[in-house]
Amino acid sequence: MDSGSVLLATGLLEYEGLSTQGLSLNDLCGFGARNNARRGFVFVSRVLGKHLPCPAVRMTAAQALLAGEIAPDAGSTIFVGMAETATGLGHGVFEAHLRARPSPSAYFQTTRYLLSGARAIEFEEEHSHATRQFLYAPETDELRRLVRAARNLVLIDDEASTGTTFANLVRALRPEMPDLATVTGLVLTDFSDGAAQRALQRAAPGLRASVAALWQGRYRFEPSRRPLPPGLPAQAGTLQCQRQGSSAYTARLGTTTLVPAFDPHELRALVAPGQSVLVVGTGECMHAACVLASAFDAIGARGSVQSTTRSPLLVGHDVRSALMVDDPYGEGVANYLYNFQAGDFDACLVVHEGTDMMAAQRLASRLGAHRIGLMGEPVRQSCPE
């Protein structure tokens, strides 16, 4: 039994639970605080590559463990990863499933962004700093057929505390998936004490609904009455993101295949075998960072992954530092990179979407990093001295 408590700037968080795969809660996550009236804390994952750098090998191992929780079932499977935090996790689980059990399946990610001309299926993540999300309806005949005929729906997030977001999405998707038979929620940590599974079952009457996690338990949070330190500015609005700003490494409009590989010859020019390298993804563009970091592992380097985020957190406990960085889409939105320390790695790279190369270059320069743009053919540009 894992149990303990942590005193945050926003209150006291207590937890207890059990591992399902031999990983302790400390293996999977730490804790942080945020100035949010809905929820004043955050679970800081150690295997997600969002708020803490994570070795790619640990990240892909966690993704494979979650993929192994999917019960075999006849028919096609639709995977959905939740923005922004779990877009990379969801993509990795989908690809792990595709490698282990090739079958008709597709992956979609939800997004905070509006895509011009696309039909949005809208729902809410009620405890988030930015509650509005979109899942876009497929636009190709192949994807439309897969969704309409799908028997299985797999929803992926980093953690569950109530199950409300999964339930909201299932209700929004039921009209799009008339043949659906099973719904599975996959999370790294489930703090809901069974509430997430019950919420999913209520949202999917007549279907087989379940939640699987690498750690399951409960938490209790007692908010502090003390004045909070000044928080970081949050972006809670909905942003425009023209579809030409999306790359093949993200799945806002769906995908059925593995993402393109990086050229090992280019990688050897950046990092030598035995060196450590941090690959920084940008916002929802997380999976590319994991793919690139894994490719560095394959040539004998040591790849780790992290991503920028729009989520404003308070510095303290497992959030040791906060760096405000340029928005890679060039829209002037506050973005952050947490726990980044120059010199912790031999090399650093930024992978990004978007068409504003100057904003992306400023981000790379701020980190002393190389830049790899993912629009069309990958472009590498070293940062200025």
C-alpha positions, 0 to 999 in steps of 0.5 A, spaced: 500 500 500 502 506 497 500 512 502 502 519 504 501 526 504 504 532 501 503 540 504 503 544 498 502 552 497 495 551 496 493 545 501 494 538 504 494 533 499 493 525 502 493 519 498 493 512 498 492 506 493 496 500 490 500 499 484 497 494 478 504 493 475 509 493 480 510 501 480 510 505 486 506 511 486 513 515 487 515 511 480 509 514 476 508 521 479 510 527 484 506 533 486 505 540 485 500 546 486 496 551 482 492 557 483 486 554 481 479 554 484 477 548 481 483 544 483 489 547 487 494 541 486 497 537 480 499 530 479 506 531 476 507 525 472 514 522 472 513 518 465 509 522 461 514 527 459 510 533 460 512 537 467 518 533 468 524 530 463 523 523 462 527 518 459 524 515 452 525 508 454 521 509 461 516 513 457 515 507 452 515 502 457 509 505 460 505 506 454 506 499 452 504 497 459 497 501 458 496 498 451 497 491 454 491 493 459 486 493 452 482 487 452 482 483 445 475 484 442 472 483 435 472 489 430 475 496 429 478 500 435 478 508 436 483 511 440 483 518 443 488 521 447 486 527 451 489 534 450 494 537 452 497 533 457 496 526 454 496 527 446 503 524 446 501 518 451 495 516 447 499 516 441 504 512 444 499 507 446 496 507 440 502 505 436 504 500 442 497 496 440 498 497 433 505 493 433 503 488 438 496 486 435 495 489 428 488 490 427 483 496 424 484 501 428 485 509 428 488 514 433 485 521 434 487 527 439 483 532 442 485 539 442 484 546 444 485 549 437 480 550 432 481 547 425 478 551 420 473 548 416 473 541 420 467 539 424 468 539 431 465 534 437 465 539 443 466 537 450 469 539 457 474 538 461 471 541 467 477 541 472 482 544 467 485 551 467 482 551 460 475 547 460 474 547 452 476 541 448 475 539 441 475 532 438 474 533 430 470 528 426 474 524 421 474 527 414 477 521 409 472 515 407 477 510 411 477 514 417 469 515 417 468 508 416 472 506 421 469 510 426 462 508 424 464 501 424 468 501 431 466 496 436 471 499 441 473 506 444 479 507 448 480 513 452 487 515 454 489 520 459 495 521 464 490 521 470 483 520 473 480 523 479 473 523 477 472 520 470 468 526 468 472 528 462 471 521 460 464 521 461 463 527 457 467 525 451 463 518 451 456 522 451 459 526 445 461 520 441 455 515 442 452 518 436 458 518 432 459 510 433 452 506 433 456 499 433 460 501 439 460 495 444 466 497 449 469 503 452 476 503 456 479 508 460 486 508 460 490 512 465 497 512 468 494 513 475 487 513 477 486 517 484 478 516 483 477 510 488 472 507 483 469 513 481 472 514 474 469 507 472 462 508 475 462 515 471 464 511 465 459 506 466 453 511 467 455 515 461 455 508 456 449 504 458 449 498 455 456 498 453 462 494 457 465 500 460 472 499 465 478 503 467 485 501 467 491 504 470 498 503 473 496 505 480 489 505 483 487 509 489 484 515 492 486 522 494 483 527 499 485 535 498 484 540 504 485 547 501 489 552 505 486 558 507 493 562 507 493 567 501 497 564 495 503 566 492 502 570 485 500 565 480 503 565 472 498 568 467 493 562 464 491 562 457 483 560 458 481 562 451 480 558 445 485 559 439 485 559 432 490 554 429 489 553 421 490 546 419 497 548 415 500 548 422 499 541 424 504 536 422 504 528 421 506 527 428 500 529 431 493 526 430 488 532 430 484 529 424 486 522 425 491 517 423 491 509 422 499 508 421 505 509 425 508 516 424 514 517 420 521 516 422 527 520 423 533 519 419 539 516 423 544 520 419 541 527 421 541 525 428 548 522 428 550 529 426 547 532 432 549 528 438 554 523 439 553 516 442 553 516 449 551 523 450 545 525 453 540 529 449 533 532 451 528 533 446 523 538 448 516 538 444 511 544 444 504 543 447 500 538 444 506 536 439 508 531 444 509 524 440 514 527 436 519 528 441 518 521 444 519 518 437 526 523 436 528 521 443 527 513 442 531 514 435 537 517 439 537 511 444 537 507 437 544 510 435 547 509 442 545 516 445 541 517 451 534 520 449 529 524 454 523 527 453 519 533 455 514 538 453 512 545 454 505 547 456 500 552 457 498 550 464 500 555 469 503 552 475 506 554 482 513 553 483 514 548 489 515 541 491 516 537 484 515 543 480 522 546 482 522 551 476 518 555 471 521 558 465 516 562 461 517 561 453 515 563 446 509 560 444 511 556 438 505 558 434 506 565 434 500 567 437 503 570 444 500 565 449 503 564 455 507 557 455 512 554 460 517 549 461 518 546 468 524 543 471 528 545 465 536 546 467 541 548 462 547 543 463 543 537 465 544 534 458 549 534 453 544 537 448 537 539 447 533 539 441 526 543 440 521 539 435 515 544 433 509 545 429 506 551 426 508 556 421 512 561 425 519 559 424 521 566 428 517 564 434 520 557 434 527 559 433 526 564 439 524 558 443 530 554 441 535 560 442 532 561 449 534 553 451 540 553 447 537 548 443 537 546 436 530 546 432 527 541 428 521 543 424 515 538 422 512 542 417 513 538 410 520 535 410 524 536 417 528 542 417 534 542 422 537 549 424 542 550 430 541 556 435 545 562 434 551 563 439 
